[in-house]
């Protein structure tokens, strides 16, 4: 009788295999449980168990970095800091928009931080997206070289930090996207900005398109992407991800800032309407808005 009762109390696989509750991987007893089990079997094993745990040090089996690796690491960090300082100058207006926006559509009005201050022509994947064979098919003429040319659509009005201060013409993937072979079929002249991509308005600015697209996204913990704030904030978040999908396809867990022209177009379309709502800006490990 007791056996049947205990079996019925156990949760079945179907009780706990949803994407919200199921955590994949192997499980082992935590240290406290191991210690308790050891105590019950041998009361004198405490000291030996504790000593063995202390002897194990994290990364003890990893090789020690040599001077060459350390020098390279410091060089990379210095270059990263120099790049960030340049992006911050863009955000606060120290560097003229015309100096760094090559696509002509960047604008710092809605940018929130330095990470957003990049032109699409500075981003490799944007350049590649403009060069895609499908994009080229939608155009009668293939796009010319966009390197260091202004797209004409950048604006610092909505930029929030230096990471957002990049023109699409400085982002290789944006340029490649406008070179897609499908583009000549939809446009008479070659687009000079990623926001002029024939799919941009439909994919990134159309509300119904964004609502339908939101269902395919998942959060970092694999949950369905759902609206938690205002409709405008939700539209912006989905639009950012749709842009990445349009230009980069898949980036996994990586986070990549959009070009300034794309931020301006999306934030101009979906501006905060609720009291207290504001743009957050691109962050390496946080959700941008």
C-alpha positions in Angstrom: 0.0 0.0 0.0 2.7 2.4 0.9 4.6 1.5 -2.2 1.6 2.5 -4.4 1.2 5.7 -2.5 4.8 6.7 -2.9 4.7 5.9 -6.7 1.6 8.0 -7.2 3.3 11.0 -5.4 6.2 11.0 -7.8 5.8 13.5 -10.7 5.7 12.0 -14.1 7.9 13.2 -17.0 5.0 15.0 -18.6 4.4 16.9 -15.3 7.6 18.8 -15.6 8.9 18.8 -19.1 7.7 22.2 -20.3 10.2 24.8 -21.7 9.6 26.8 -18.6 10.4 24.1 -16.0 12.7 21.7 -17.7 16.4 22.3 -17.1 18.6 20.1 -19.3 21.8 18.5 -18.0 23.0 16.1 -15.4 22.5 16.6 -11.7 24.6 15.6 -8.8 24.4 15.9 -5.1 25.4 19.3 -3.8 28.3 19.5 -1.3 26.1 19.7 1.8 24.3 16.5 0.8 27.6 14.7 0.1 28.8 15.7 3.6 25.6 14.5 5.2 25.9 11.2 3.4 29.5 10.8 4.5 28.6 11.7 8.1 26.0 9.0 8.3 28.4 6.4 7.0 31.5 7.4 8.8 31.6 10.1 11.4 35.3 10.5 11.2 35.3 11.4 7.5 34.6 15.1 8.0 38.2 16.3 8.1 39.3 14.3 5.1 36.3 15.4 3.0 36.9 19.1 3.9 40.6 18.8 3.1 39.9 17.3 -0.3 37.5 20.1 -1.2 39.9 22.8 -0.2 42.7 21.3 -2.2 40.7 21.7 -5.5 41.3 25.2 -6.8 39.5 26.8 -9.8 41.4 26.8 -13.1 44.3 24.9 -11.5 44.7 22.8 -14.6 44.7 25.7 -17.0 48.0 27.0 -18.4 49.4 30.2 -17.1 49.3 33.1 -19.7 52.7 34.0 -21.1 54.1 37.5 -21.7 53.2 37.4 -25.4 49.5 36.6 -24.7 49.3 39.3 -22.0 50.8 41.9 -24.4 48.3 41.0 -27.1 45.5 41.2 -24.5 46.5 44.6 -23.3 46.7 45.8 -26.9 43.2 44.6 -27.7 41.9 46.3 -24.5 43.6 49.6 -25.5 42.1 49.4 -29.0 38.7 48.7 -27.5 39.0 51.7 -25.1 40.1 53.9 -27.9 37.2 52.8 -30.0 34.7 53.5 -27.2 36.2 57.0 -26.6 35.7 57.7 -30.3 32.0 56.5 -30.1 31.4 58.7 -27.1 32.6 61.7 -29.0 30.0 60.9 -31.6 27.2 60.7 -29.1 28.0 64.0 -27.4 28.5 65.8 -30.7 32.3 66.3 -30.5 32.7 64.5 -33.7 30.5 65.8 -36.5 27.9 63.5 -37.8 29.1 64.0 -41.4 32.5 62.7 -40.4 31.3 59.2 -39.3 28.0 58.7 -41.1 28.6 57.3 -44.5 25.0 56.2 -45.3 23.4 59.6 -44.8 20.7 58.3 -42.6 22.3 58.2 -39.1 20.9 60.5 -36.4 21.8 60.6 -32.7 18.4 62.0 -31.6 17.2 58.6 -30.3 20.6 57.0 -29.5 21.0 56.1 -25.9 24.7 55.2 -25.4 28.1 55.1 -27.2 27.6 51.5 -28.4 24.8 52.7 -30.7 26.9 55.3 -32.5 28.0 53.2 -35.5 27.1 53.8 -39.2 25.8 50.7 -41.0 28.7 51.2 -43.5 31.1 50.5 -40.7 29.4 47.2 -39.8 30.6 44.2 -41.8 27.3 42.3 -41.8 25.4 45.3 -42.9 27.7 45.7 -45.9 27.3 42.0 -46.7 23.5 42.3 -46.5 23.5 45.0 -49.1 25.7 42.9 -51.4 23.5 39.8 -51.1 22.5 38.3 -54.4 18.8 38.6 -53.6 19.2 42.3 -53.0 21.0 42.8 -56.3 18.1 41.0 -58.1 15.8 43.7 -56.8 17.9 46.5 -58.3 18.7 47.5 -61.9 22.2 48.5 -60.9 24.5 47.0 -58.3 25.5 49.3 -55.4 28.8 51.1 -55.7 31.4 51.0 -53.0 30.0 52.6 -49.8 33.2 52.8 -47.8 33.3 56.1 -45.8 30.4 57.6 -47.6 27.4 59.1 -45.9 24.0 57.3 -46.2 22.2 60.6 -45.5 19.9 59.2 -42.8 22.0 59.2 -39.7 20.9 61.3 -36.8 22.0 61.6 -33.2 18.5 62.6 -32.0 17.6 59.3 -30.5 21.0 57.8 -29.9 21.7 56.8 -26.3 25.4 55.9 -26.2 28.5 55.7 -28.3 27.9 52.1 -29.4 25.0 53.4 -31.5 27.0 56.0 -33.4 27.9 54.1 -36.5 26.7 54.8 -40.0 25.4 51.8 -42.0 28.0 52.5 -44.7 30.7 51.8 -42.2 29.2 48.4 -41.4 30.2 45.7 -43.9 27.1 43.6 -43.4 24.8 46.5 -44.1 26.7 47.3 -47.4 26.5 43.6 -48.3 22.8 43.5 -47.6 22.2 46.3 -50.1 24.1 44.3 -52.7 21.8 41.4 -52.5 20.8 40.0 -56.0 17.1 40.4 -55.2 17.3 44.1 -54.6 17.6 45.2 -58.3 14.1 43.7 -58.9 12.5 46.1 -56.4 14.5 49.3 -56.9 15.5 51.4 -59.9 18.6 52.8 -58.3 21.1 51.3 -55.8 20.2 52.1 -52.2 22.9 53.9 -50.3 21.5 53.2 -46.8 20.4 50.0 -45.0 17.1 51.7 -44.2 16.5 51.9 -47.9 16.7 48.1 -48.2 13.5 47.0 -49.9 12.6 44.7 -46.9 13.5 47.2 -44.1 10.1 49.0 -43.8 8.1 45.7 -43.9 10.4 43.8 -41.6 11.4 46.4 -39.1 8.6 49.1 -39.1 5.3 47.4 -39.9 3.4 46.7 -36.7 1.6 43.6 -37.9 4.8 42.1 -39.3 6.5 42.7 -36.0 3.6 41.2 -34.0 3.7 38.1 -36.1 7.5 37.9 -35.9 7.6 38.2 -32.2 6.5 34.6 -31.7 9.7 33.2 -33.2 11.9 34.8 -30.6 13.0 33.4 -27.3 14.5 34.9 -24.2 18.0 33.9 -22.9 16.3 31.3 -20.7 14.4 29.9 -23.8 11.0 31.3 -22.8 8.6 32.7 -25.4 9.2 36.4 -26.2 6.2 38.2 -24.6 5.2 41.8 -24.1 5.8 43.1 -20.6 5.8 46.8 -21.1 4.2 49.3 -23.5 3.3 48.3 -27.0 5.8 50.8 -28.4 8.7 49.4 -26.3 7.7 45.9 -27.5 7.7 47.0 -31.1 11.2 48.5 -30.7 12.6 45.3 -29.2 11.2 43.1 -31.9 12.3 45.5 -34.6 15.9 45.4 -33.3 15.9 41.6 -33.5 14.2 41.6 -36.9 16.9 43.9 -38.2 19.7 41.6 -36.9 17.9 38.7 -38.6 17.6 40.7 -41.9 21.3 41.7 -41.9 23.1 39.0 -39.9 20.7 36.1 -40.1 21.7 34.3 -36.8 24.2 35.6 -34.2 23.4 33.1 -31.4 24.0 34.6 -27.9 26.0 37.5 -29.3 24.7 41.0 -29.1 25.4 43.5 -31.8 24.4 47.2 -31.9 22.4 48.5 -34.9 23.7 51.3 -37.1 22.5 54.8 -36.0 20.3 55.2 -39.1 18.4 52.0 -38.1 18.0 53.1 -34.5 16.7 56.5 -35.7 14.1 55.0 -38.1 12.8 52.5 -35.5 12.8 54.9 -32.5 11.1 57.6 -34.6 8.4 55.1 -35.6 7.9 53.7 -32.1 8.5 56.6 -29.6 7.6 56.3 -25.9 4.0 57.3 -25.2 3.5 56.3 -21.6 4.5 58.5 -18.7 8.0 57.6 -17.4 8.9 55.5 -20.4 12.2 56.3 -22.1 14.8 54.8 -24.3 17.5 52.6 -22.6 20.1 52.1 -25.3 22.3 49.2 -26.3 24.0 47.3 -23.5 26.4 44.4 -24.0 24.6 42.1 -21.5 21.2 43.8 -21.0 18.1 44.2 -23.1 18.2 47.4 -25.1 15.1 49.5 -25.7 
